[in-house]
Amino acid sequence: MNKKMIDILVCPLDKHFPLEMFEVKSSEPAVIEGSLYCTECNRFYPIIEEIPIMLPDELRDKKQDVEFLERNKDALPQKIIKHARPWHL
């Protein structure tokens, strides 16, 4: 995901802006792996292979999201790992 996209992305559920971005792996100007986080509804949206996955809860792949959290539990903040919606570790 190009880092400039953070200036236009909103939470798909509550339309909150701005979202917080946490980079796990990046290569200027892109985030290869990381997370977007909505401070309004406490949802996280993973960035995997440069693609932000910003789907409503019912369309999300729980297995993929939990694997993402497990893989990045040391690099992401606790508010995502322990408390984020729609699921956490």
Secondary structure as UniProt FT lines:
FT   HELIX           3..7
FT   TURN            12..14
FT   STRAND          20..27
FT   TURN            28..29
FT   STRAND          30..37
FT   TURN            39..41
FT   STRAND          43..48
FT   TURN            49..50
FT   STRAND          51..52
FT   HELIX           57..59
FT   HELIX           62..71
FT   TURN            72..75
FT   HELIX           78..81
FT   TURN            82..83
//
